[in-house]
């Protein structure tokens, strides 16, 4: 049976991997943003895609960067 500590460690690792992926995607040169969030699948608004190169919607990006 999985205890809460194991679940927390798994979740932390998921967020760490997502944060590293977000960091790598921000630093790619001349890259384009995706049209849909890689985390939740929701469409990324055009204004956000033009403002920043991203693979995540604003909500998921804030969760990844905030470590929540």
N, CA, C and O of each residue as an XYZ file, in Angstrom:
272
protein
N       0.848     -1.184      0.000
C       0.000      0.000      0.000
C       0.893      1.246      0.000
O       1.865      1.329      0.751
N       0.551      2.186     -0.835
C       1.310      3.425     -0.952
C       0.895      4.390      0.151
O      -0.294      4.636      0.358
N       1.879      4.932      0.852
C       1.548      5.891      1.899
C       1.652      7.324      1.370
O       2.064      7.545      0.231
N       1.285      8.265      2.185
C       1.250      9.666      1.772
C       2.625     10.200      1.396
O       2.734     11.016      0.481
N       3.665      9.764      2.073
C       5.016     10.216      1.762
C       5.422      9.768      0.353
O       6.015     10.542     -0.399
N       5.104      8.524     -0.002
C       5.404      8.033     -1.350
C       4.653      8.843     -2.398
O       5.221      9.213     -3.426
N       3.391      9.116     -2.142
C       2.593      9.912     -3.081
C       3.152     11.324     -3.224
O       3.209     11.863     -4.329
N       3.562     11.917     -2.114
C       4.127     13.269     -2.152
C       5.436     13.280     -2.938
O       5.687     14.207     -3.707
N       6.259     12.269     -2.754
C       7.521     12.195     -3.483
C       7.285     12.019     -4.980
O       7.990     12.618     -5.791
N       6.311     11.211     -5.347
C       5.975     11.026     -6.761
C       5.487     12.333     -7.378
O       5.881     12.694     -8.487
N       4.638     13.026     -6.654
C       4.092     14.308     -7.130
C       5.213     15.341     -7.286
O       5.255     16.076     -8.272
N       6.117     15.390     -6.308
C       7.233     16.326     -6.382
C       8.095     16.044     -7.611
O       8.532     16.974     -8.287
N       8.337     14.791     -7.897
C       9.135     14.414     -9.066
C       8.423     14.813    -10.365
O       9.065     15.282    -11.304
N       7.105     14.628    -10.417
C       6.335     15.047    -11.594
C       6.491     16.548    -11.832
O       6.728     16.980    -12.960
N       6.358     17.332    -10.780
C       6.481     18.783    -10.910
C       7.902     19.195    -11.278
O       8.100     20.126    -12.059
N       8.877     18.512    -10.725
C      10.278     18.822    -11.052
C      10.528     18.582    -12.544
O      11.143     19.410    -13.215
N      10.053     17.458    -13.051
C      10.225     17.156    -14.485
C       9.498     18.172    -15.352
O      10.031     18.616    -16.369
N       8.286     18.542    -14.958
C       7.522     19.528    -15.724
C       8.206     20.888    -15.697
O       8.240     21.588    -16.709
N       8.751     21.265    -14.543
C       9.437     22.552    -14.435
C      10.685     22.573    -15.311
O      10.968     23.578    -15.964
N      11.420     21.489    -15.330
C      12.605     21.417    -16.192
C      12.217     21.467    -17.661
O      12.892     22.114    -18.462
N      11.141     20.794    -18.017
C      10.667     20.836    -19.403
C      10.237     22.249    -19.780
O      10.505     22.710    -20.890
N       9.568     22.937    -18.850
C       9.142     24.317    -19.117
C      10.352     25.227    -19.284
O      10.366     26.093    -20.159
N      11.347     25.036    -18.463
C      12.564     25.832    -18.561
C      13.256     25.596    -19.893
O      13.681     26.546    -20.552
N      13.370     24.338    -20.291
C      13.981     24.032    -21.592
C      13.180     24.652    -22.731
O      13.764     25.181    -23.677
N      11.861     24.595    -22.657
C      11.040     25.137    -23.749
C      11.148     26.655    -23.840
O      11.043     27.215    -24.931
N      11.356     27.332    -22.707
C      11.511     28.782    -22.708
C      12.814     29.220    -23.361
O      12.915     30.328    -23.888
N      13.797     28.351    -23.323
C      15.112     28.718    -23.822
C      15.399     28.218    -25.234
O      16.507     28.398    -25.739
N      14.424     27.599    -25.868
C      14.690     27.169    -27.234
C      14.663     28.380    -28.153
O      13.823     29.267    -28.004
N      15.564     28.409    -29.076
C      15.698     29.586    -29.936
C      14.727     29.509    -31.100
O      14.629     28.490    -31.783
N      14.012     30.602    -31.313
C      13.104     30.703    -32.439
C      11.942     29.729    -32.403
O      11.290     29.493    -33.420
N      11.682     29.165    -31.238
C      10.615     28.174    -31.138
C       9.236     28.797    -31.202
O       9.064     30.000    -31.006
N       8.276     27.964    -31.476
C       6.892     28.400    -31.506
C       6.155     27.786    -30.332
O       6.497     26.697    -29.870
N       5.152     28.484    -29.858
C       4.304     27.943    -28.809
C       3.362     26.911    -29.410
O       2.996     26.985    -30.583
N       2.982     25.962    -28.589
C       1.977     25.007    -29.031
C       0.601     25.645    -28.884
O       0.442     26.621    -28.151
N      -0.379     25.106    -29.568
C      -1.726     25.677    -29.506
C      -2.518     25.175    -28.306
O      -3.482     25.814    -27.884
N      -2.114     24.032    -27.756
C      -2.822     23.458    -26.612
C      -1.819     23.088    -25.518
O      -0.701     22.654    -25.795
N      -2.246     23.269    -24.282
C      -1.404     23.002    -23.117
C      -1.000     21.532    -23.060
O      -1.840     20.644    -23.207
N       0.281     21.284    -22.848
C       0.775     19.912    -22.740
C       0.348     19.249    -21.434
O       0.365     18.022    -21.336
N      -0.032     20.033    -20.435
C      -0.442     19.460    -19.155
C      -1.924     19.123    -19.110
O      -2.305     18.014    -18.735
N      -2.760     20.088    -19.494
C      -4.209     19.880    -19.345
C      -4.957     19.755    -20.673
O      -6.112     19.331    -20.693
N      -4.309     20.118    -21.779
C      -4.947     19.980    -23.088
C      -5.824     21.147    -23.504
O      -6.364     21.152    -24.610
N      -5.973     22.141    -22.628
C      -6.805     23.298    -22.963
C      -6.094     24.181    -23.999
O      -4.865     24.218    -24.046
N      -6.869     24.886    -24.823
C      -6.247     25.790    -25.803
C      -5.477     26.914    -25.102
O      -5.910     27.431    -24.073
N      -4.329     27.280    -25.679
C      -3.544     28.402    -25.158
C      -3.963     29.630    -25.961
O      -3.861     29.621    -27.188
N      -4.433     30.687    -25.295
C      -4.880     31.884    -26.010
C      -3.781     32.459    -26.915
O      -2.598     32.423    -26.577
N      -4.197     32.983    -28.060
C      -3.271     33.534    -29.039
C      -2.373     34.614    -28.433
O      -1.176     34.657    -28.718
N      -2.941     35.477    -27.608
C      -2.151     36.553    -27.000
C      -1.016     35.982    -26.152
O       0.097     36.509    -26.178
N      -1.279     34.925    -25.409
C      -0.227     34.297    -24.589
C       0.826     33.662    -25.481
O       2.020     33.781    -25.209
N       0.399     32.989    -26.542
C       1.357     32.328    -27.436
C       2.263     33.338    -28.126
O       3.420     33.038    -28.418
N       1.741     34.534    -28.389
C       2.564     35.565    -29.018
C       3.482     36.250    -28.005
O       4.578     36.690    -28.353
N       3.032     36.339    -26.760
C       3.811     37.032    -25.731
C       4.993     36.198    -25.252
O       6.079     36.732    -25.022
N       4.788     34.899    -25.101
C       5.845     34.016    -24.607
C       5.835     32.719    -25.399
O       4.789     32.282    -25.878
N       7.008     32.106    -25.534
C       7.075     30.774    -26.130
C       6.741     29.798    -25.013
O       7.463     29.718    -24.019
N       5.654     29.059    -25.172
C       5.195     28.200    -24.091
C       4.535     26.942    -24.616
O       4.060     26.897    -25.750
N       4.512     25.933    -23.783
C       3.802     24.694    -24.059
C       2.671     24.484    -23.049
O       2.015     23.442    -23.048
N       2.451     25.492    -22.185
C       1.458     25.350    -21.112
C       0.564     26.589    -21.032
O       0.997     27.704    -21.324
N      -0.685     26.371    -20.633
C      -1.585     27.492    -20.380
C      -1.069     28.246    -19.152
O      -0.196     27.749    -18.441
N      -1.601     29.426    -18.906
C      -1.130     30.252    -17.790
C      -1.313     29.534    -16.451
O      -0.436     29.597    -15.589
N      -2.441     28.858    -16.276
C      -2.708     28.181    -15.009
C      -1.680     27.076    -14.761
O      -1.080     27.027    -13.687
N      -1.471     26.192    -15.734
C      -0.518     25.096    -15.553
C       0.905     25.619    -15.392
O       1.675     25.091    -14.591
N       1.252     26.648    -16.145
C       2.591     27.226    -16.013
C       2.799     27.768    -14.605
O       3.876     27.605    -14.031
N       1.775     28.415    -14.041
C       1.920     28.947    -12.687
C       2.033     27.834    -11.666
O       2.744     27.979    -10.671
N       1.339     26.714    -11.895
C       1.440     25.570    -11.001
C       2.828     24.948    -11.080
O       3.410     24.585    -10.058
N       3.357     24.826    -12.294
C       4.680     24.233    -12.492
C       5.761     25.126    -11.875
O       6.633     24.650    -11.149
N       5.691     26.414    -12.174
C       6.704     27.335    -11.668
C       6.594     27.564    -10.176
O       7.595     27.809     -9.503
N       5.373     27.485     -9.656
C       5.170     27.696     -8.226
C       5.391     26.440     -7.402
O       5.428     26.492     -6.173
N       5.538     25.312     -8.082
C       5.775     24.054     -7.376
C       4.594     23.524     -6.613
O       4.758     22.783     -5.644
N       3.415     23.890     -7.035
C       2.201     23.435     -6.343
C       1.605     22.256     -7.066
O       0.579     21.726     -6.641
